[in-house]
Amino acid sequence: MLERLGLVIHWLGFITGSILCLLPVIAEADLSTTFSVVTFSFVIFFLCPWAIRYILAGKIHFFPWMKNNSFRD
């Protein structure tokens, strides 16, 4: 149950982060704005959900579509 919750949180963060990383590029923002938005989006929407899933499910891969057993030793 906790592994599934972690997976849902990981996917939501990954999708949200991907959308937010593309918005400044699509809107043709300047380089400093693009860099700051992409950096913020990466930390908040990629690393935080991954860390939550790591805490709930144990050792996992960074990308949500990768299988857990393919990363384990």
N, CA and C atoms as an extended XYZ file, in Angstrom:
219
Properties=species:S:1:pos:R:3:atomname:S:1:resname:S:1:resid:I:1 pbc="F F F"
N         0.820       -1.201        0.000 N   MET     1
C         0.000        0.000        0.000 CA  MET     1
C         0.863        1.264        0.000 C   MET     1
N         1.889        1.275        0.847 N   LEU     2
C         2.757        2.453        0.897 CA  LEU     2
C         3.571        2.610       -0.387 C   LEU     2
N         3.936        1.479       -0.995 N   GLU     3
C         4.684        1.560       -2.254 CA  GLU     3
C         3.841        2.184       -3.355 C   GLU     3
N         2.560        1.827       -3.396 N   ARG     4
C         1.663        2.395       -4.412 CA  ARG     4
C         1.454        3.892       -4.170 C   ARG     4
N         1.271        4.291       -2.916 N   LEU     5
C         1.133        5.715       -2.593 CA  LEU     5
C         2.381        6.478       -2.998 C   LEU     5
N         3.544        5.908       -2.716 N   GLY     6
C         4.799        6.540       -3.119 CA  GLY     6
C         4.918        6.668       -4.626 C   GLY     6
N         4.457        5.640       -5.346 N   LEU     7
C         4.502        5.688       -6.808 CA  LEU     7
C         3.588        6.779       -7.358 C   LEU     7
N         2.397        6.925       -6.796 N   VAL     8
C         1.466        7.976       -7.244 CA  VAL     8
C         2.054        9.354       -6.974 C   VAL     8
N         2.636        9.548       -5.793 N   ILE     9
C         3.268       10.837       -5.471 CA  ILE     9
C         4.430       11.105       -6.422 C   ILE     9
N         5.212       10.085       -6.706 N   HIS    10
C         6.350       10.229       -7.612 CA  HIS    10
C         5.888       10.624       -9.014 C   HIS    10
N         4.849        9.949       -9.541 N   TRP    11
C         4.335       10.274      -10.875 CA  TRP    11
C         3.746       11.685      -10.921 C   TRP    11
N         2.982       12.074       -9.898 N   LEU    12
C         2.408       13.427       -9.890 CA  LEU    12
C         3.498       14.488       -9.884 C   LEU    12
N         4.521       14.276       -9.078 N   GLY    13
C         5.638       15.221       -9.050 CA  GLY    13
C         6.387       15.257      -10.367 C   GLY    13
N         6.588       14.087      -10.984 N   PHE    14
C         7.317       14.022      -12.246 CA  PHE    14
C         6.554       14.738      -13.362 C   PHE    14
N         5.262       14.510      -13.454 N   ILE    15
C         4.451       15.151      -14.498 CA  ILE    15
C         4.371       16.653      -14.274 C   ILE    15
N         4.127       17.074      -13.031 N   THR    16
C         4.057       18.504      -12.722 CA  THR    16
C         5.390       19.183      -12.995 C   THR    16
N         6.483       18.560      -12.573 N   GLY    17
C         7.806       19.129      -12.815 CA  GLY    17
C         8.136       19.229      -14.289 C   GLY    17
N         7.742       18.223      -15.062 N   SER    18
C         7.996       18.265      -16.510 CA  SER    18
C         7.247       19.410      -17.171 C   SER    18
N         6.002       19.600      -16.775 N   ILE    19
C         5.206       20.700      -17.340 CA  ILE    19
C         5.803       22.045      -16.952 C   ILE    19
N         6.178       22.204      -15.677 N   LEU    20
C         6.735       23.480      -15.236 CA  LEU    20
C         8.108       23.755      -15.837 C   LEU    20
N         8.867       22.726      -16.160 N   CYS    21
C        10.160       22.941      -16.808 CA  CYS    21
C        10.001       23.384      -18.260 C   CYS    21
N         8.909       22.986      -18.894 N   LEU    22
C         8.687       23.351      -20.293 CA  LEU    22
C         7.998       24.707      -20.470 C   LEU    22
N         7.291       25.185      -19.466 N   LEU    23
C         6.550       26.442      -19.599 CA  LEU    23
C         7.427       27.639      -19.963 C   LEU    23
N         8.568       27.876      -19.291 N   PRO    24
C         9.380       29.041      -19.688 CA  PRO    24
C         9.945       28.911      -21.100 C   PRO    24
N        10.202       27.700      -21.538 N   VAL    25
C        10.721       27.496      -22.897 CA  VAL    25
C         9.632       27.815      -23.912 C   VAL    25
N         8.421       27.345      -23.650 N   ILE    26
C         7.299       27.601      -24.551 CA  ILE    26
C         6.950       29.087      -24.575 C   ILE    26
N         7.021       29.736      -23.406 N   ALA    27
C         6.684       31.158      -23.311 CA  ALA    27
C         7.824       32.056      -23.783 C   ALA    27
N         8.947       31.450      -24.175 N   GLU    28
C        10.121       32.184      -24.662 CA  GLU    28
C        10.609       33.215      -23.646 C   GLU    28
N        10.734       32.764      -22.387 N   ALA    29
C        11.236       33.628      -21.321 CA  ALA    29
C        12.745       33.800      -21.475 C   ALA    29
N        13.286       34.828      -20.802 N   ASP    30
C        14.724       35.048      -20.884 CA  ASP    30
C        15.467       33.930      -20.140 C   ASP    30
N        16.771       33.877      -20.325 N   LEU    31
C        17.579       32.765      -19.834 CA  LEU    31
C        17.581       32.673      -18.310 C   LEU    31
N        17.668       33.804      -17.619 N   SER    32
C        17.715       33.762      -16.156 CA  SER    32
C        16.389       33.269      -15.567 C   SER    32
N        15.280       33.689      -16.153 N   THR    33
C        13.978       33.206      -15.689 CA  THR    33
C        13.829       31.726      -15.954 C   THR    33
N        14.223       31.290      -17.127 N   THR    34
C        14.146       29.875      -17.476 CA  THR    34
C        14.992       29.042      -16.523 C   THR    34
N        16.213       29.484      -16.266 N   PHE    35
C        17.100       28.749      -15.376 CA  PHE    35
C        16.535       28.657      -13.966 C   PHE    35
N        16.009       29.762      -13.441 N   SER    36
C        15.486       29.748      -12.067 CA  SER    36
C        14.226       28.889      -11.952 C   SER    36
N        13.332       28.952      -12.932 N   VAL    37
C        12.111       28.147      -12.891 CA  VAL    37
C        12.448       26.663      -13.034 C   VAL    37
N        13.351       26.327      -13.934 N   VAL    38
C        13.725       24.923      -14.130 CA  VAL    38
C        14.424       24.379      -12.884 C   VAL    38
N        15.303       25.155      -12.273 N   THR    39
C        15.984       24.711      -11.059 CA  THR    39
C        14.992       24.502       -9.927 C   THR    39
N        14.092       25.452       -9.720 N   PHE    40
C        13.070       25.328       -8.682 CA  PHE    40
C        12.177       24.118       -8.947 C   PHE    40
N        11.750       23.952      -10.181 N   SER    41
C        10.878       22.833      -10.533 CA  SER    41
C        11.583       21.499      -10.316 C   SER    41
N        12.854       21.431      -10.658 N   PHE    42
C        13.591       20.184      -10.483 CA  PHE    42
C        13.679       19.801       -9.011 C   PHE    42
N        14.036       20.749       -8.184 N   VAL    43
C        14.196       20.446       -6.758 CA  VAL    43
C        12.870       20.094       -6.108 C   VAL    43
N        11.852       20.894       -6.361 N   ILE    44
C        10.569       20.686       -5.689 CA  ILE    44
C         9.792       19.523       -6.275 C   ILE    44
N         9.711       19.423       -7.582 N   PHE    45
C         8.804       18.461       -8.199 CA  PHE    45
C         9.465       17.180       -8.688 C   PHE    45
N        10.798       17.090       -8.670 N   PHE    46
C        11.457       15.837       -9.021 CA  PHE    46
C        12.108       15.195       -7.797 C   PHE    46
N        12.881       15.952       -7.044 N   LEU    47
C        13.606       15.370       -5.919 CA  LEU    47
C        12.729       15.098       -4.704 C   LEU    47
N        11.825       16.003       -4.374 N   CYS    48
C        10.975       15.794       -3.193 CA  CYS    48
C        10.047       14.582       -3.338 C   CYS    48
N         9.323       14.416       -4.445 N   PRO    49
C         8.510       13.194       -4.579 CA  PRO    49
C         9.349       11.920       -4.629 C   PRO    49
N        10.519       11.992       -5.244 N   TRP    50
C        11.391       10.822       -5.249 CA  TRP    50
C        11.814       10.470       -3.822 C   TRP    50
N        12.148       11.480       -3.025 N   ALA    51
C        12.554       11.240       -1.639 CA  ALA    51
C        11.398       10.660       -0.815 C   ALA    51
N        10.191       11.151       -1.040 N   ILE    52
C         9.024       10.605       -0.338 CA  ILE    52
C         8.825        9.146       -0.711 C   ILE    52
N         8.930        8.834       -1.989 N   ARG    53
C         8.779        7.437       -2.417 CA  ARG    53
C         9.904        6.571       -1.870 C   ARG    53
N        11.096        7.108       -1.816 N   TYR    54
C        12.235        6.371       -1.269 CA  TYR    54
C        11.991        6.033        0.202 C   TYR    54
N        11.444        6.978        0.952 N   ILE    55
C        11.144        6.741        2.364 CA  ILE    55
C        10.038        5.705        2.521 C   ILE    55
N         9.013        5.779        1.679 N   LEU    56
C         7.879        4.864        1.798 CA  LEU    56
C         8.174        3.461        1.268 C   LEU    56
N         8.934        3.354        0.188 N   ALA    57
C         9.080        2.070       -0.499 CA  ALA    57
C        10.474        1.464       -0.411 C   ALA    57
N        11.456        2.196        0.036 N   GLY    58
C        12.815        1.663        0.066 CA  GLY    58
C        13.600        2.082       -1.163 C   GLY    58
N        14.637        1.309       -1.484 N   LYS    59
C        15.534        1.646       -2.591 CA  LYS    59
C        14.782        1.569       -3.919 C   LYS    59
N        14.734        2.693       -4.635 N   ILE    60
C        13.992        2.794       -5.890 CA  ILE    60
C        14.828        3.537       -6.924 C   ILE    60
N        14.392        3.470       -8.157 N   HIS    61
C        15.044        4.188       -9.247 CA  HIS    61
C        14.525        5.622       -9.283 C   HIS    61
N        15.331        6.541       -9.844 N   PHE    62
C        14.920        7.949       -9.900 CA  PHE    62
C        13.724        8.164      -10.821 C   PHE    62
N        13.656        7.430      -11.924 N   PHE    63
C        12.555        7.599      -12.869 CA  PHE    63
C        11.382        6.720      -12.457 C   PHE    63
N        10.162        7.262      -12.442 N   PRO    64
C         9.021        6.505      -11.921 CA  PRO    64
C         8.612        5.317      -12.779 C   PRO    64
N         8.962        5.259      -14.053 N   TRP    65
C         8.535        4.154      -14.904 CA  TRP    65
C         9.486        2.948      -14.823 C   TRP    65
N        10.606        3.082      -14.139 N   MET    66
C        11.537        1.966      -13.997 CA  MET    66
C        11.031        1.004      -12.918 C   MET    66
N        11.222       -0.285      -13.134 N   LYS    67
C        10.805       -1.303      -12.172 CA  LYS    67
C        11.734       -1.301      -10.969 C   LYS    67
N        11.189       -1.555       -9.797 N   ASN    68
C        11.995       -1.602       -8.579 CA  ASN    68
C        13.022       -2.729       -8.602 C   ASN    68
N        12.630       -3.914       -9.059 N   ASN    69
C        13.519       -5.061       -9.008 CA  ASN    69
C        14.693       -4.958       -9.982 C   ASN    69
N        14.605       -4.115      -11.009 N   SER    70
C        15.712       -3.963      -11.945 CA  SER    70
C        16.832       -3.097      -11.368 C   SER    70
N        16.549       -2.379      -10.292 N   PHE    71
C        17.552       -1.495       -9.695 CA  PHE    71
C        18.206       -2.135       -8.484 C   PHE    71
N        17.570       -3.125       -7.909 N   ARG    72
C        18.111       -3.758       -6.698 CA  ARG    72
C        19.279       -4.662       -7.040 C   ARG    72
N        20.161       -4.834       -6.047 N   ASP    73
C        21.323       -5.710       -6.226 CA  ASP    73
C        20.933       -7.165       -6.163 C   ASP    73
